[in-house]
Amino acid sequence: MAERLGVAIVGVGGAVATTAIAGIEMIKAGSNSLAGLPLAGRDIAGMASYRDLEFGGWDLADDTLGNLALRHGVIGEKELADGAAVLNDMRPWKAAGSTGYCANIDGGNKLTGGHRAAIAQIQGDLDRFRRDKGLDRVVVVNLASTERVPGADDPALQSRDAFERGLDSDDAAISPAMLYAYAAIDAGTPYANFTPSVAADIAPLAAFATERNVPVAGKDGKTGQTFMKTVIAPALRDRALHVDGWFSTNILGNSDGLALDDPKSLASKLGTKGSVLDQILGYPVEDHIIMIHYYRPRGDDKEAWDNIDLTGFLGQKMQLKLNFLCKDSILAAPLAIEIARCLDLAHQRGEGGVQEQLGLFFKLPQTRGGAPEHAVPEQQLILDRWLDRRDA
Ligand SMILES: NC(=O)c1ccc[n+]([C@@H]2O[C@H](COP(=O)([O-])OP(=O)(O)OC[C@H]3O[C@@H](n4cnc5c(N)ncnc54)[C@H](O)[C@@H]3O)[C@@H](O)[C@H]2O)c1
């Protein structure tokens, strides 16, 4: 019998999460469309198949996933009446949340008590999920709203010991995203961070993952504008076209956009989007400007514009304009699914700590200490070698 992989999602009621779950349920129900799933055409020994995935997770919102999905407007009544009907019976587990970390997002489905109690509850949920669904293995994926950046100098975030003491004293420097990451690593469960929030990338949690040999990966899924940027920039570099400036702007109207309407959450996002160009090009682009605007009429249909000013042969100036009319969650959901399958594969192969080979999927790839690779062609080669075990 095929082995079953549980995917426990932080933010299971969100647009990306409900789209991912609906998509897999529709595949299980007989849909033949594997479009948009980057690893669908590959035969990778040991990787869980799409049909063997089961979902559960935490959310502050207290409603069925079906109702929550309808509000996001990505999947509709038709899908919920047909292949994705199971979402109507799924409800989120109680979440560890804090308006101190995510000002615009709150809900009634919230855990009370301190840090240690939240961790025990999260681990209890993972155990129950595994038992109730008869799962062979579980991974945790963070798809929750973007939190503000924590204080980089907070003593509790400086070492493993200080972090443990911070948990004991309910230190406010420890965010909900960190609690989920800690709970997963402590339970020996692989953890991925698809959001810009700080989680397993702080030194104490990265060290904890290495110590326990648990795979972790992050952060911030590379789906739309940054994906295009890291495809185009290597090509401009290789043609020796100098980038004088790169102006990027976005409008979006989903609840991710609402979360990012809080300047502190926005700062996290701009932090993960901003660092890619200089690494790829090998020189600083001083006029690299990125803007994100919450604009309700667009819902999940995000629109991104890029204007690139270039200098070519004989110092002649040129411009490149890019206009990506994308669907935020339709781009993101398949990546979240592939990340879960890859992390599980790493776990089965006995590979723990930061999984650098998954950098292709992230705007700010977490590393074991070195500078991250951002260029898509290079990242794709690294991932392919690992999937085919050519890196061994
Ligand atoms: N293309 C994309 O959509 C994309 C790309 C990269 C990264 N991301 C990131 O993925 C995340 C999810 O995006 P989305 O569009 O699904 O957002 P969303 O706002 O639709 O969903 C987020 C969900 O998380 C829940 N939540 C918030 N805090 C929580 C907590 N502490 N515990 C449990 N649940 C919590 C919210 O109630 C909500 O249901 C965001 O952080 C976003 O920045 C999205």
The ligand as an SDF file (V2000), in Angstrom:
LIG
                    3D

 44 48  0  0  0  0  0  0  0  0999 V2000
    1.8210   34.0930   -4.3810 N   0  0  0  0  0  0  0  0  0  0  0  0
    1.4730   34.0380   -3.1270 C   0  0  0  0  0  0  0  0  0  0  0  0
    0.3150   33.9480   -2.8090 O   0  0  0  0  0  0  0  0  0  0  0  0
    2.5570   34.0490   -2.0700 C   0  0  0  0  0  0  0  0  0  0  0  0
    3.8810   34.0640   -2.4660 C   0  0  0  0  0  0  0  0  0  0  0  0
    4.8750   34.0580   -1.4980 C   0  0  0  0  0  0  0  0  0  0  0  0
    4.5390   34.0560   -0.1590 C   0  0  0  0  0  0  0  0  0  0  0  0
    3.2420   34.0710    0.1980 N   0  0  0  0  0  0  0  0  0  0  0  0
    2.9460   34.1240    1.6270 C   0  0  0  0  0  0  0  0  0  0  0  0
    2.1110   33.0350    1.9770 O   0  0  0  0  0  0  0  0  0  0  0  0
    1.2960   33.4030    3.0760 C   0  0  0  0  0  0  0  0  0  0  0  0
   -0.1440   33.0410    2.7740 C   0  0  0  0  0  0  0  0  0  0  0  0
   -0.6440   33.8090    1.7080 O   0  0  0  0  0  0  0  0  0  0  0  0
   -2.2270   33.8260    1.4510 P   0  0  0  0  0  0  0  0  0  0  0  0
   -2.4440   34.6250    0.2320 O   0  0  0  0  0  0  0  0  0  0  0  0
   -2.7580   32.4510    1.5560 O   0  0  0  0  0  0  0  0  0  0  0  0
   -2.7010   34.6740    2.7220 O   0  0  0  0  0  0  0  0  0  0  0  0
   -4.1200   34.6240    3.4580 P   0  0  0  0  0  0  0  0  0  0  0  0
   -4.1940   35.9180    4.2150 O   0  0  0  0  0  0  0  0  0  0  0  0
   -5.2150   34.2880    2.5240 O   0  0  0  0  0  0  0  0  0  0  0  0
   -3.9710   33.4120    4.4650 O   0  0  0  0  0  0  0  0  0  0  0  0
   -3.2710   33.4730    5.6510 C   0  0  0  0  0  0  0  0  0  0  0  0
   -4.0410   32.6800    6.6960 C   0  0  0  0  0  0  0  0  0  0  0  0
   -3.2170   32.6010    7.8600 O   0  0  0  0  0  0  0  0  0  0  0  0
   -4.0740   32.7290    8.9830 C   0  0  0  0  0  0  0  0  0  0  0  0
   -3.2250   33.0980   10.1180 N   0  0  0  0  0  0  0  0  0  0  0  0
   -2.6860   34.2940   10.4010 C   0  0  0  0  0  0  0  0  0  0  0  0
   -1.9110   34.1920   11.5080 N   0  0  0  0  0  0  0  0  0  0  0  0
   -1.9590   32.8940   11.8980 C   0  0  0  0  0  0  0  0  0  0  0  0
   -1.3570   32.1650   12.9580 C   0  0  0  0  0  0  0  0  0  0  0  0
   -0.5600   32.7750   13.8300 N   0  0  0  0  0  0  0  0  0  0  0  0
   -1.6010   30.8340   13.0580 N   0  0  0  0  0  0  0  0  0  0  0  0
   -2.4290   30.2110   12.1530 C   0  0  0  0  0  0  0  0  0  0  0  0
   -3.0370   30.8650   11.1390 N   0  0  0  0  0  0  0  0  0  0  0  0
   -2.7950   32.1900   11.0120 C   0  0  0  0  0  0  0  0  0  0  0  0
   -5.0980   33.7760    8.5700 C   0  0  0  0  0  0  0  0  0  0  0  0
   -6.2410   33.7170    9.3730 O   0  0  0  0  0  0  0  0  0  0  0  0
   -5.3540   33.3510    7.1180 C   0  0  0  0  0  0  0  0  0  0  0  0
   -6.4060   32.4120    7.0200 O   0  0  0  0  0  0  0  0  0  0  0  0
    1.5320   34.9060    3.3110 C   0  0  0  0  0  0  0  0  0  0  0  0
    2.4710   35.1100    4.3410 O   0  0  0  0  0  0  0  0  0  0  0  0
    2.1450   35.3440    2.0130 C   0  0  0  0  0  0  0  0  0  0  0  0
    2.9870   36.4880    2.1460 O   0  0  0  0  0  0  0  0  0  0  0  0
    2.2280   34.0490   -0.7210 C   0  0  0  0  0  0  0  0  0  0  0  0
  1  2  1  0
  2  3  2  0
  2  4  1  0
  4  5  1  0
  4 44  2  0
  5  6  2  0
  6  7  1  0
  7  8  2  0
  8  9  1  0
  8 44  1  0
  9 10  1  0
  9 42  1  0
 10 11  1  0
 11 12  1  0
 11 40  1  0
 12 13  1  0
 13 14  1  0
 14 15  2  0
 14 16  1  0
 14 17  1  0
 17 18  1  0
 18 19  2  0
 18 20  1  0
 18 21  1  0
 21 22  1  0
 22 23  1  0
 23 24  1  0
 23 38  1  0
 24 25  1  0
 25 26  1  0
 25 36  1  0
 26 27  1  0
 26 35  1  0
 27 28  2  0
 28 29  1  0
 29 30  1  0
 29 35  2  0
 30 31  1  0
 30 32  2  0
 32 33  1  0
 33 34  2  0
 34 35  1  0
 36 37  1  0
 36 38  1  0
 38 39  1  0
 40 41  1  0
 40 42  1  0
 42 43  1  0
M  CHG  2   8   1  16  -1
M  END
$$$$
